[in-house]
Amino acid sequence: MRKAPKGGKLDPIDEKINRIIAMVRAKVEHPFRVIKRQFGHVRTRYRGMAKNRAHLITLFALDNLFLVRRRLMA
């Protein structure tokens, strides 16, 4: 993110860049929030790399279903 100088304002171009960065960040971080809050995955259990990977892949698949649940119900 681009910051304004102390007591100053950002250029309109920098504001636009910050907005684009924030939009991308929101799209990327939203699935992680759903996985943490809805499915309770706040810590990784050390059960082996393959099992952890399989668990996360399953959670992301459930996340995709969770995010489109209203469209699926219609």
Biopython code that builds the backbone (N, CA, C, O; Angstrom):
import numpy as np
from Bio.PDB.StructureBuilder import StructureBuilder

atoms = [
    (1, "MET", "N", (0.841, -1.166, 0.000)),
    (1, "MET", "CA", (0.000, 0.000, 0.000)),
    (1, "MET", "C", (0.897, 1.243, 0.000)),
    (1, "MET", "O", (1.950, 1.290, 0.636)),
    (2, "ARG", "N", (0.439, 2.210, -0.722)),
    (2, "ARG", "CA", (1.191, 3.449, -0.780)),
    (2, "ARG", "C", (0.675, 4.403, 0.279)),
    (2, "ARG", "O", (-0.534, 4.527, 0.475)),
    (3, "LYS", "N", (1.577, 5.069, 0.955)),
    (3, "LYS", "CA", (1.202, 5.950, 2.049)),
    (3, "LYS", "C", (1.413, 7.399, 1.650)),
    (3, "LYS", "O", (2.292, 7.726, 0.852)),
    (4, "ALA", "N", (0.588, 8.253, 2.224)),
    (4, "ALA", "CA", (0.725, 9.683, 1.987)),
    (4, "ALA", "C", (1.814, 10.236, 2.890)),
    (4, "ALA", "O", (2.053, 9.711, 3.978)),
    (5, "PRO", "N", (2.469, 11.286, 2.446)),
    (5, "PRO", "CA", (3.438, 11.924, 3.341)),
    (5, "PRO", "C", (2.701, 12.522, 4.547)),
    (5, "PRO", "O", (1.511, 12.827, 4.471)),
    (6, "LYS", "N", (3.404, 12.679, 5.626)),
    (6, "LYS", "CA", (2.787, 13.176, 6.858)),
    (6, "LYS", "C", (2.143, 14.542, 6.605)),
    (6, "LYS", "O", (2.805, 15.487, 6.176)),
    (7, "GLY", "N", (0.861, 14.623, 6.874)),
    (7, "GLY", "CA", (0.137, 15.882, 6.686)),
    (7, "GLY", "C", (-0.217, 16.174, 5.242)),
    (7, "GLY", "O", (-0.711, 17.261, 4.944)),
    (8, "GLY", "N", (0.020, 15.240, 4.340)),
    (8, "GLY", "CA", (-0.262, 15.467, 2.932)),
    (8, "GLY", "C", (-1.342, 14.541, 2.410)),
    (8, "GLY", "O", (-1.958, 13.787, 3.164)),
    (9, "LYS", "N", (-1.561, 14.612, 1.108)),
    (9, "LYS", "CA", (-2.550, 13.753, 0.472)),
    (9, "LYS", "C", (-1.859, 12.872, -0.558)),
    (9, "LYS", "O", (-0.773, 13.182, -1.046)),
    (10, "LEU", "N", (-2.516, 11.773, -0.869)),
    (10, "LEU", "CA", (-2.007, 10.883, -1.908)),
    (10, "LEU", "C", (-2.373, 11.415, -3.286)),
    (10, "LEU", "O", (-3.365, 12.121, -3.463)),
    (11, "ASP", "N", (-1.549, 11.057, -4.243)),
    (11, "ASP", "CA", (-1.908, 11.349, -5.628)),
    (11, "ASP", "C", (-3.121, 10.513, -6.007)),
    (11, "ASP", "O", (-3.325, 9.443, -5.434)),
    (12, "PRO", "N", (-3.926, 10.967, -6.949)),
    (12, "PRO", "CA", (-5.065, 10.148, -7.396)),
    (12, "PRO", "C", (-4.629, 8.793, -7.951)),
    (12, "PRO", "O", (-5.349, 7.804, -7.812)),
    (13, "ILE", "N", (-3.456, 8.745, -8.577)),
    (13, "ILE", "CA", (-2.960, 7.479, -9.118)),
    (13, "ILE", "C", (-2.646, 6.519, -7.977)),
    (13, "ILE", "O", (-2.981, 5.336, -8.048)),
    (14, "ASP", "N", (-2.000, 7.028, -6.915)),
    (14, "ASP", "CA", (-1.688, 6.177, -5.764)),
    (14, "ASP", "C", (-2.962, 5.698, -5.066)),
    (14, "ASP", "O", (-3.022, 4.562, -4.597)),
    (15, "GLU", "N", (-3.974, 6.555, -4.997)),
    (15, "GLU", "CA", (-5.254, 6.140, -4.413)),
    (15, "GLU", "C", (-5.874, 5.007, -5.221)),
    (15, "GLU", "O", (-6.415, 4.051, -4.664)),
    (16, "LYS", "N", (-5.788, 5.130, -6.537)),
    (16, "LYS", "CA", (-6.340, 4.085, -7.408)),
    (16, "LYS", "C", (-5.577, 2.775, -7.235)),
    (16, "LYS", "O", (-6.178, 1.702, -7.192)),
    (17, "ILE", "N", (-4.254, 2.865, -7.136)),
    (17, "ILE", "CA", (-3.427, 1.674, -6.929)),
    (17, "ILE", "C", (-3.771, 1.026, -5.589)),
    (17, "ILE", "O", (-3.891, -0.196, -5.506)),
    (18, "ASN", "N", (-3.931, 1.838, -4.540)),
    (18, "ASN", "CA", (-4.307, 1.295, -3.231)),
    (18, "ASN", "C", (-5.660, 0.595, -3.297)),
    (18, "ASN", "O", (-5.838, -0.454, -2.679)),
    (19, "ARG", "N", (-6.600, 1.148, -4.023)),
    (19, "ARG", "CA", (-7.926, 0.541, -4.145)),
    (19, "ARG", "C", (-7.844, -0.804, -4.863)),
    (19, "ARG", "O", (-8.507, -1.763, -4.467)),
    (20, "ILE", "N", (-7.034, -0.876, -5.916)),
    (20, "ILE", "CA", (-6.874, -2.133, -6.654)),
    (20, "ILE", "C", (-6.219, -3.190, -5.766)),
    (20, "ILE", "O", (-6.640, -4.346, -5.757)),
    (21, "ILE", "N", (-5.191, -2.791, -5.023)),
    (21, "ILE", "CA", (-4.513, -3.720, -4.120)),
    (21, "ILE", "C", (-5.490, -4.226, -3.059)),
    (21, "ILE", "O", (-5.490, -5.415, -2.740)),
    (22, "ALA", "N", (-6.320, -3.338, -2.509)),
    (22, "ALA", "CA", (-7.276, -3.733, -1.491)),
    (22, "ALA", "C", (-8.326, -4.686, -2.054)),
    (22, "ALA", "O", (-8.747, -5.614, -1.363)),
    (23, "MET", "N", (-8.754, -4.470, -3.297)),
    (23, "MET", "CA", (-9.741, -5.361, -3.910)),
    (23, "MET", "C", (-9.163, -6.754, -4.108)),
    (23, "MET", "O", (-9.841, -7.747, -3.845)),
    (24, "VAL", "N", (-7.929, -6.839, -4.562)),
    (24, "VAL", "CA", (-7.283, -8.136, -4.760)),
    (24, "VAL", "C", (-7.089, -8.825, -3.421)),
    (24, "VAL", "O", (-7.347, -10.022, -3.293)),
    (25, "ARG", "N", (-6.639, -8.083, -2.429)),
    (25, "ARG", "CA", (-6.418, -8.654, -1.101)),
    (25, "ARG", "C", (-7.724, -9.196, -0.523)),
    (25, "ARG", "O", (-7.732, -10.260, 0.097)),
    (26, "ALA", "N", (-8.820, -8.479, -0.719)),
    (26, "ALA", "CA", (-10.111, -8.935, -0.200)),
    (26, "ALA", "C", (-10.535, -10.241, -0.866)),
    (26, "ALA", "O", (-11.056, -11.135, -0.199)),
    (27, "LYS", "N", (-10.316, -10.355, -2.173)),
    (27, "LYS", "CA", (-10.679, -11.586, -2.885)),
    (27, "LYS", "C", (-9.842, -12.765, -2.417)),
    (27, "LYS", "O", (-10.347, -13.881, -2.301)),
    (28, "VAL", "N", (-8.562, -12.523, -2.147)),
    (28, "VAL", "CA", (-7.653, -13.600, -1.766)),
    (28, "VAL", "C", (-7.868, -14.020, -0.312)),
    (28, "VAL", "O", (-7.811, -15.210, -0.001)),
    (29, "GLU", "N", (-8.111, -13.065, 0.576)),
    (29, "GLU", "CA", (-8.181, -13.385, 1.996)),
    (29, "GLU", "C", (-9.538, -13.893, 2.442)),
    (29, "GLU", "O", (-9.634, -14.502, 3.508)),
    (30, "HIS", "N", (-10.590, -13.666, 1.668)),
    (30, "HIS", "CA", (-11.929, -14.081, 2.079)),
    (30, "HIS", "C", (-12.045, -15.594, 2.285)),
    (30, "HIS", "O", (-12.609, -16.009, 3.297)),
    (31, "PRO", "N", (-11.540, -16.443, 1.376)),
    (31, "PRO", "CA", (-11.633, -17.888, 1.625)),
    (31, "PRO", "C", (-10.920, -18.325, 2.905)),
    (31, "PRO", "O", (-11.389, -19.234, 3.589)),
    (32, "PHE", "N", (-9.804, -17.696, 3.234)),
    (32, "PHE", "CA", (-9.096, -18.049, 4.464)),
    (32, "PHE", "C", (-9.926, -17.693, 5.689)),
    (32, "PHE", "O", (-9.924, -18.428, 6.677)),
    (33, "ARG", "N", (-10.634, -16.573, 5.632)),
    (33, "ARG", "CA", (-11.506, -16.194, 6.737)),
    (33, "ARG", "C", (-12.626, -17.213, 6.917)),
    (33, "ARG", "O", (-12.944, -17.596, 8.043)),
    (34, "VAL", "N", (-13.218, -17.648, 5.823)),
    (34, "VAL", "CA", (-14.296, -18.634, 5.905)),
    (34, "VAL", "C", (-13.780, -19.935, 6.506)),
    (34, "VAL", "O", (-14.443, -20.537, 7.351)),
    (35, "ILE", "N", (-12.612, -20.366, 6.078)),
    (35, "ILE", "CA", (-12.045, -21.611, 6.599)),
    (35, "ILE", "C", (-11.769, -21.486, 8.099)),
    (35, "ILE", "O", (-12.014, -22.424, 8.857)),
    (36, "LYS", "N", (-11.264, -20.339, 8.522)),
    (36, "LYS", "CA", (-10.961, -20.173, 9.942)),
    (36, "LYS", "C", (-12.227, -20.067, 10.779)),
    (36, "LYS", "O", (-12.309, -20.677, 11.846)),
    (37, "ARG", "N", (-13.213, -19.309, 10.320)),
    (37, "ARG", "CA", (-14.395, -19.047, 11.138)),
    (37, "ARG", "C", (-15.449, -20.143, 11.020)),
    (37, "ARG", "O", (-15.966, -20.607, 12.036)),
    (38, "GLN", "N", (-15.775, -20.559, 9.815)),
    (38, "GLN", "CA", (-16.853, -21.522, 9.618)),
    (38, "GLN", "C", (-16.413, -22.947, 9.954)),
    (38, "GLN", "O", (-17.178, -23.722, 10.528)),
    (39, "PHE", "N", (-15.182, -23.282, 9.592)),
    (39, "PHE", "CA", (-14.730, -24.661, 9.749)),
    (39, "PHE", "C", (-13.738, -24.837, 10.888)),
    (39, "PHE", "O", (-13.270, -25.950, 11.124)),
    (40, "GLY", "N", (-13.405, -23.757, 11.602)),
    (40, "GLY", "CA", (-12.592, -23.859, 12.798)),
    (40, "GLY", "C", (-11.151, -24.258, 12.586)),
    (40, "GLY", "O", (-10.525, -24.791, 13.502)),
    (41, "HIS", "N", (-10.614, -24.023, 11.428)),
    (41, "HIS", "CA", (-9.222, -24.404, 11.160)),
    (41, "HIS", "C", (-8.316, -23.234, 11.535)),
    (41, "HIS", "O", (-7.961, -22.414, 10.689)),
    (42, "VAL", "N", (-7.948, -23.168, 12.811)),
    (42, "VAL", "CA", (-7.091, -22.077, 13.263)),
    (42, "VAL", "C", (-5.663, -22.550, 13.520)),
    (42, "VAL", "O", (-4.735, -21.741, 13.560)),
    (43, "ARG", "N", (-5.488, -23.856, 13.692)),
    (43, "ARG", "CA", (-4.153, -24.406, 13.896)),
    (43, "ARG", "C", (-3.956, -25.617, 13.004)),
    (43, "ARG", "O", (-4.902, -26.339, 12.688)),
    (44, "THR", "N", (-2.719, -25.822, 12.608)),
    (44, "THR", "CA", (-2.389, -27.011, 11.835)),
    (44, "THR", "C", (-2.004, -28.112, 12.805)),
    (44, "THR", "O", (-1.162, -27.917, 13.682)),
    (45, "ARG", "N", (-2.611, -29.241, 12.645)),
    (45, "ARG", "CA", (-2.219, -30.400, 13.445)),
    (45, "ARG", "C", (-1.087, -31.093, 12.705)),
    (45, "ARG", "O", (-1.198, -31.352, 11.507)),
    (46, "TYR", "N", (-0.040, -31.385, 13.380)),
    (46, "TYR", "CA", (1.114, -32.000, 12.737)),
    (46, "TYR", "C", (0.901, -33.499, 12.629)),
    (46, "TYR", "O", (1.357, -34.273, 13.470)),
    (47, "ARG", "N", (0.195, -33.893, 11.569)),
    (47, "ARG", "CA", (-0.122, -35.301, 11.351)),
    (47, "ARG", "C", (0.614, -35.840, 10.138)),
    (47, "ARG", "O", (0.365, -36.966, 9.707)),
    (48, "GLY", "N", (1.484, -35.074, 9.606)),
    (48, "GLY", "CA", (2.172, -35.458, 8.380)),
    (48, "GLY", "C", (1.781, -34.509, 7.274)),
    (48, "GLY", "O", (0.650, -34.023, 7.231)),
    (49, "MET", "N", (2.702, -34.247, 6.390)),
    (49, "MET", "CA", (2.473, -33.270, 5.335)),
    (49, "MET", "C", (1.344, -33.683, 4.399)),
    (49, "MET", "O", (0.540, -32.842, 3.995)),
    (50, "ALA", "N", (1.273, -34.948, 4.055)),
    (50, "ALA", "CA", (0.236, -35.403, 3.130)),
    (50, "ALA", "C", (-1.151, -35.241, 3.746)),
    (50, "ALA", "O", (-2.088, -34.825, 3.065)),
    (51, "LYS", "N", (-1.284, -35.566, 5.029)),
    (51, "LYS", "CA", (-2.577, -35.441, 5.694)),
    (51, "LYS", "C", (-2.980, -33.976, 5.854)),
    (51, "LYS", "O", (-4.146, -33.628, 5.669)),
    (52, "ASN", "N", (-2.022, -33.124, 6.196)),
    (52, "ASN", "CA", (-2.320, -31.691, 6.299)),
    (52, "ASN", "C", (-2.759, -31.136, 4.961)),
    (52, "ASN", "O", (-3.726, -30.378, 4.889)),
    (53, "ARG", "N", (-2.057, -31.505, 3.900)),
    (53, "ARG", "CA", (-2.393, -31.030, 2.557)),
    (53, "ARG", "C", (-3.789, -31.501, 2.162)),
    (53, "ARG", "O", (-4.578, -30.726, 1.622)),
    (54, "ALA", "N", (-4.090, -32.759, 2.428)),
    (54, "ALA", "CA", (-5.405, -33.300, 2.090)),
    (54, "ALA", "C", (-6.502, -32.595, 2.880)),
    (54, "ALA", "O", (-7.578, -32.321, 2.348)),
    (55, "HIS", "N", (-6.230, -32.304, 4.145)),
    (55, "HIS", "CA", (-7.209, -31.604, 4.978)),
    (55, "HIS", "C", (-7.477, -30.206, 4.442)),
    (55, "HIS", "O", (-8.632, -29.789, 4.357)),
    (56, "LEU", "N", (-6.425, -29.476, 4.080)),
    (56, "LEU", "CA", (-6.598, -28.127, 3.547)),
    (56, "LEU", "C", (-7.304, -28.133, 2.200)),
    (56, "LEU", "O", (-8.144, -27.272, 1.937)),
    (57, "ILE", "N", (-6.974, -29.088, 1.350)),
    (57, "ILE", "CA", (-7.648, -29.172, 0.049)),
    (57, "ILE", "C", (-9.132, -29.426, 0.243)),
    (57, "ILE", "O", (-9.963, -28.847, -0.457)),
    (58, "THR", "N", (-9.465, -30.288, 1.187)),
    (58, "THR", "CA", (-10.865, -30.558, 1.491)),
    (58, "THR", "C", (-11.555, -29.311, 2.029)),
    (58, "THR", "O", (-12.687, -29.011, 1.648)),
    (59, "LEU", "N", (-10.876, -28.581, 2.915)),
    (59, "LEU", "CA", (-11.472, -27.362, 3.461)),
    (59, "LEU", "C", (-11.692, -26.311, 2.387)),
    (59, "LEU", "O", (-12.706, -25.613, 2.413)),
    (60, "PHE", "N", (-10.765, -26.180, 1.443)),
    (60, "PHE", "CA", (-10.956, -25.201, 0.369)),
    (60, "PHE", "C", (-12.077, -25.629, -0.571)),
    (60, "PHE", "O", (-12.791, -24.780, -1.103)),
    (61, "ALA", "N", (-12.241, -26.922, -0.783)),
    (61, "ALA", "CA", (-13.367, -27.393, -1.590)),
    (61, "ALA", "C", (-14.689, -27.084, -0.885)),
    (61, "ALA", "O", (-15.641, -26.635, -1.522)),
    (62, "LEU", "N", (-14.748, -27.323, 0.426)),
    (62, "LEU", "CA", (-15.942, -26.965, 1.197)),
    (62, "LEU", "C", (-16.174, -25.464, 1.182)),
    (62, "LEU", "O", (-17.316, -25.008, 1.145)),
    (63, "ASP", "N", (-15.093, -24.699, 1.212)),
    (63, "ASP", "CA", (-15.204, -23.246, 1.155)),
    (63, "ASP", "C", (-15.843, -22.799, -0.149)),
    (63, "ASP", "O", (-16.693, -21.908, -0.150)),
    (64, "ASN", "N", (-15.443, -23.412, -1.261)),
    (64, "ASN", "CA", (-16.045, -23.068, -2.545)),
    (64, "ASN", "C", (-17.540, -23.348, -2.539)),
    (64, "ASN", "O", (-18.326, -22.549, -3.047)),
    (65, "LEU", "N", (-17.930, -24.474, -1.968)),
    (65, "LEU", "CA", (-19.356, -24.788, -1.869)),
    (65, "LEU", "C", (-20.071, -23.810, -0.945)),
    (65, "LEU", "O", (-21.200, -23.403, -1.220)),
    (66, "PHE", "N", (-19.419, -23.434, 0.146)),
    (66, "PHE", "CA", (-20.018, -22.505, 1.096)),
    (66, "PHE", "C", (-20.263, -21.149, 0.452)),
    (66, "PHE", "O", (-21.295, -20.523, 0.691)),
    (67, "LEU", "N", (-19.316, -20.694, -0.365)),
    (67, "LEU", "CA", (-19.435, -19.369, -0.977)),
    (67, "LEU", "C", (-20.508, -19.326, -2.064)),
    (67, "LEU", "O", (-21.051, -18.255, -2.334)),
    (68, "VAL", "N", (-20.827, -20.443, -2.686)),
    (68, "VAL", "CA", (-21.853, -20.449, -3.746)),
    (68, "VAL", "C", (-23.128, -21.155, -3.295)),
    (68, "VAL", "O", (-23.946, -21.541, -4.131)),
    (69, "ARG", "N", (-23.310, -21.329, -1.986)),
    (69, "ARG", "CA", (-24.450, -22.107, -1.482)),
    (69, "ARG", "C", (-25.791, -21.504, -1.879)),
    (69, "ARG", "O", (-26.743, -22.240, -2.141)),
    (70, "ARG", "N", (-25.882, -20.187, -1.926)),
    (70, "ARG", "CA", (-27.167, -19.557, -2.289)),
    (70, "ARG", "C", (-27.513, -19.836, -3.756)),
    (70, "ARG", "O", (-28.671, -20.082, -4.091)),
    (71, "ARG", "N", (-26.506, -19.795, -4.617)),
    (71, "ARG", "CA", (-26.760, -20.110, -6.036)),
    (71, "ARG", "C", (-27.112, -21.561, -6.233)),
    (71, "ARG", "O", (-27.916, -21.896, -7.102)),
    (72, "LEU", "N", (-26.510, -22.439, -5.425)),
    (72, "LEU", "CA", (-26.822, -23.859, -5.541)),
    (72, "LEU", "C", (-28.231, -24.182, -5.042)),
    (72, "LEU", "O", (-28.877, -25.091, -5.563)),
    (73, "MET", "N", (-28.711, -23.446, -4.037)),
    (73, "MET", "CA", (-30.033, -23.687, -3.474)),
    (73, "MET", "C", (-31.141, -23.188, -4.386)),
    (73, "MET", "O", (-32.266, -23.683, -4.312)),
    (74, "ALA", "N", (-30.849, -22.228, -5.237)),
    (74, "ALA", "CA", (-31.880, -21.629, -6.104)),
    (74, "ALA", "C", (-32.288, -22.529, -7.235)),
    (74, "ALA", "O", (-33.142, -22.160, -8.041)),
]
sb = StructureBuilder()
sb.init_structure("model")
sb.init_model(0)
sb.init_chain("A")
sb.init_seg("    ")
for serial, (resi, resn, name, xyz) in enumerate(atoms, 1):
    if name == "N":
        sb.init_residue(resn, " ", resi, " ")
    sb.init_atom(name, np.array(xyz, "f"), 0.0, 1.0, " ", f" {name:<3s}", serial, name[0])
structure = sb.get_structure()
